[in-house]
């Protein structure tokens, strides 16, 4: 039974694309345990451990695959976690909204501009107020999400809801500033220092447990009152990134029995849009709108959630998606340590690490040349 607008309704059939991430995995579990039929697209052949969960193998970015899936499914709700380029989304928006009774689009709280007061759903977005012409000429993640929101808002279909989570985490995804766990926790577990910048560390952020976001999505699913609306679903508190680093340090020391060394530098190593237009902003959110729509929404405080998830990771299976040779080399140069080449699975990654670790100017020159060749060949 799917909870909709505070009531229990009949069984609902749901399609979830990108349903294995920090939010999707929780959502599939919540929906299926409530007695709903849930189909999940996946690139890999995957067996389901739940009777009412079915995995459909295929590429959800393939417009023909998703069209056939929607045509065959008769879905009441479609929760879309996929990441699109703006023009790709424009081509398929009508298909996505037309193939279900309720299309739920996963946007991001990164769409919001800098704000000195707690952010509401009506707060200015970067796309609408940013004056950086070079940035606006790109289809960077935050801009793409805002443009895709516009496509929905300006379209003919009204059966959509926009969801804007803020830095979701789980036992498989734990972020520190611009770093995923593969770039900081992996190093700590291998006894190497983490490099973190003071420009990020001093900023306030809001991180949200993926299960809290999933629970709120499940409650909104099928609700006609949510049609045409945008909701940010975030934790109710905020804290400095430096405090989050200390939470990680405390939990790591308690579980691993040794200290996690953090080397602080003044500025982040890479200047990226994510850094400039997100991590260097103080982020606090007014979540009164989602609390009004989902009466029992009570997100886990950041400290409690991060402690729980990092503990689960450290005491369970240690699954990493792989480390980035370029990033490791740059961090190692600052920290004055070395990553053993055996930790990189391919010769190409070993060579990239060696170049960036010992010949950074040559590596940067080669990368710039490669980017120029790629740009001119388009």
N, C-alpha and C positions, 0 to 999 in steps of 0.2 A: 504494500500500500504506500503510495507516494503522498507525502504531506504537501498539500497545496493550500496556501493562504490560511493556515491554521486548522484545516480540516483534513480528514482522511478520505481520499477519493478512490475510485476503482483502479485496478492495475493499469499502469502506463507503460508504453513501449518507448524506449529512449535510445538514441544513437549518440555515441561519444567518439569524437575524433581527437587523437592526441591524448588518449585516456590512460597513459601509463606514467605520467609525470607527477610533480609534487602536489598537484590538485586532482588530476584525473584519476589516479589510482584510488584515492580516498572516495571520490564521487561515485565511481563504479561500485565500490563496496557498500556505500550508504544506500544507493538506489537498489541494488540487488537484494540486500538484506531486508529492505522494506517490501520486497515482493514484486518488484517491477522487472520487466524484461529489458535487459541492457545489451545492446550490440556495440562492440568496440572495434574500430579499425586498427590494424597493425600491419607494419611492413613484414614482420616475421611470422612464421607459422607458430601459433601459440595455442596450447590447450587450456581450457577453462577449468578452474577448480570449483566453480559455483554452477549449479544447475541452470539458473536463469541468466547467465552471462555467456554471450557468444562472441568469439573473436573472428572478425572478417579480415582475411589477409588481402592487402592491397595498399596502394599509395593514395592517401587521402588528398594529395596535391594534384592527382590526376583527375581532371574534371569529368572525364567519361566514367571513371570508377565511382566517383562520388554521386554522379547523376544516377547511375544504375543502382547503387546502394539505396539511395533515397526513394527511387521509384519502386523498388521491390519491398521496402521495409514498412511503409505506412506508419511512420514514426509520429508519435504525439509530441515529442520533445527532441531537439537536436542541440547538444552542447558541443560547441566547436572550439577546441583548444589550439587549432592549427595556426601557424604564423604565415601570413601571405605578404607578397608585395602588393602595393595599392592597385596596380592595373590588373594583376591576377585576381584580386578580390572583386574588382569591378565586373570582370567577365563572368563571375560565378555567383554574385550576390543574389540574383533573381532565382537561380537554381537552389541555393542554400535556404533561402527564406520560403520558397515555394514548395519545398519537399517535406515540410513538417508543419505541425500546428503551432509550434513555438520554437523559434531559433534563438539560441543563447550565444552571443558573441563574446569571446574572452578578449577584452582589450587590456589596458594596463594603467595603473596609477601614474606611470611615467608620462602620460599625455599632459599632465598638469604643469603649468608654469610655476615659477618660484612664487611662494606665498609667505607672508609674514604672519598670517593668521591660519587657524586650522582650515584645511581644504574641504570645501563642499563640492557636490557634484556639479554645481553651476560655476565653480571657480574657473578662471581663465586657463585655457590650454596653451601649450607651447606653440602649436600650429597657428593659433589666432593672434598671439602677441609677440612672438619672437621676431627680432629684427636682423638676425644673422642670415644674410642672403645665401651665403655659401652652404650653411646648414640646411636652410629651407629648400635648397635645390636638390637635396638628397631625399631618399626614401627610408631614412633611418627609422629604427623600430618605433620610437615614440611618435614620430610624424606619420608613419604608415598607419599605425593604430588609429590616430585621430582622423586621418583621411578616410579610413574604412568606416569609422563611426559615421562620418558625414554621408557616405554612400548609403548607409542604412537609413539615416535620418531624412535624407532627401528622396529616398526611393518610395515606391508605391506601397510596398508591403509594410504593415504595421505590427506584424506578429513577432517582433524581436525584442530582446533585452540585452543591454550592454553591461558587462561586468568588468570592473577595474580593480584587480587585486594589487597589493603592494608588497613586493619582495617576499614571495611565499617560500616557506621552508618545510622540510620533512626530514626524516632520518636519512634520506638519500640525497637531499639538496640542502646545503648549509653555506650561506654566503657571508663574506666578510668584505665590505666595501664593494669593489669591482671584481673581487675574486670568488669563484666557485670553490667548493671544498677541494677539488683537484689541484688548486693552486695554493692552498694554505694548509688544510688538514693533512693532505698527503705529505707535505714537507715536515709537519710536526711529528707525524707517525714514523718518519724516517730519520728523525733526529736533526733536521736542518732548520735554521731560523726562518721565521716568516718575516717578510718586509711589509710594513704598513705605513701609510703616509698620514701625517698630522692634519693635512688639509681635509681629508675625509674623516679622520678620527674625531674631530671636534664638532662634526655635524650631527644633528638629531635625525633619526630615521624611525620608520615604523615597519616592522617585519611581521608577517602573518602566517600562522600555522596553516598549512594547506588543507587540513581537515576542517578547519573553521570556515574557510572559503567554500569548500565542497558542501558542507552542511547547509550553508545559506543558499547556494545555488539550487540544491535539492528542494528547498522550501519555496523558492521562487518558480521552479520549473512548472510550467502549465498555468501559472497565475496570469490571468488576463489583465489584472491591475498593474502588472509589471511591463506590459507591452509598451514599447516606445520609450521606456525609461532607462536611465543609466544609474548604476549603483557602484560605489566603491565599497569593497568588502575587505576591511583591514582590521588589525588589532586596535584596541582602544587606547593603548599607551604608546609612548615613543621614548627613545633613549639615545644617547650618543653612541656612535660607532666604537669609540674607545671603551665604553661600558660593555658593549657586545663582545669585543675582543677579550675583555676580562672574564666574562661568563665562559667563553670558550676555554680560556686558560685555566680557570678553576675546575671546570668539568674534566678537562684533559688530565690535569694533575691528579685529580681524585681517581680517575679510572685507569690511566696509564701508569701512575706512580712516578711520574717525572715531569719536569717543567717544560712548558712550551715557550720557546724563546721568540720574542717579537722585537725586531729592529725597526725603530721609527725613523723615517726620513721626512723632510719638509713637504715634498710634493709627490703626487702619484707618478709612477714610472711612465705611464702612457697617457697622453691627452686624447680622450675619446668623447664622443657625444654623451655616452652613458655617464661619464665622470662629470662633464661640464653642466649637463642639463638634468641631472638626477642626484648623483651621490654628493655633489657639492651644494645641494639645497638642503635646508632644514625641512623635514617632512613631518607634519602632524595632520591628522584627519578628523573631521567631524563625521561620525558614523551614525548620526541620528536618523538618516533616511533608511538605511538598511535595518536599523533596529525597529523602525516603525513598520516596515514591510514584513520582517521576520521577528515576531514578538519575543521569542526566547533566544535571540542571538546574543551570545555572551562569549566573545573571543578570549582565548587563553592569553594571559599576560606574556610578554616577550620573554622574560627571564625563565618562566616556568616552561614554556614551549621549547625554547632552545636547549635548555638543560635536559629535558626529556628526549628530544630527538638526537642530540649529540651522544647522550648516554646509550641510546638504542643502537646507534651506529658503532660506537666503540666496543660495545659488548656483544655485537652480532657479527654478521658478515661484513667485511671491509671491501665494498665494491666501489672502485673508481673507474671513471670512463676513459682514463688515459691522461697523461700529463702533456703539457705543451712545451716543446723543446726550447722555443724562443723565449717564452716567459720564464722558464726555469733558469736559463742562462743569464738573463738580465737580473733576476733576483739573486742568483749566486754571485754575480760580480759585485753587487752591493754588500751582500752578507759575507763575502770573502770565503765561500765554501764551494765545494764541487758536488755535482750529482753524478754518480757512477754511470758510465755510458750504457751499462747492461740494463738500466731501467728504461731505456728507450727501445722499443721493439723493432725499429727498422734502421737500416744504414742511413737513410735520408734524414731521419730525426737525429741520429747521432751526429751527423755532419752539421746539421743546422745548429745543434747545441754547441758544438765545438766553435763554429764561426762566431756566434753571438757571445759566447763566453770569452773567447780570446781575441777575436778580430771584429769588434762591434761595428766599426766604421765601414769595413768592407762588407759586412753582412747587411747593414742598412743601405749601402749603395746598391748592392745586388737586388735587394727587395724593391727599391725605388725604380730601378731599371725594369724589373719584371712587371711592376704595376703600370709603368708607362707603355710598355709593349702591349700589355693586355688592353689598355685604354685605347690606344691608337688602332688596334686590330679590330675593334668593334665596328 
